[in-house]
Amino acid sequence: MKLNVVRLIKKGGRIAYNDGRPGHQGVEATVLEVDGRGMTVQFDDRADTNYIVFSDARWMDYISVVE
């Protein structure tokens, strides 16, 4: 888990996901909710929401905060 990223994640903020695969580069999302365990996000290119657990490296290794 990238603690510096987790500290910056706020409700209403923006994140980007980039794992290098086609269609997964620079995808941005709005943070809808944040709790002690994770966050609920709405990706710009998806209709459904995702709950991302902060300790899930499969997600968090590729997430950055958009400023």
PyMOL commands that set and color helices and strands:
alter all, ss='L'
color gray80, all
select helices_A, chain A and resi 3-8+57-60
alter helices_A, ss='H'
color red, helices_A
select strands_A, chain A and resi 14-17+27-34+38-43+49-53+63-66
alter strands_A, ss='S'
color yellow, strands_A
deselect
rebuild
show_as cartoon
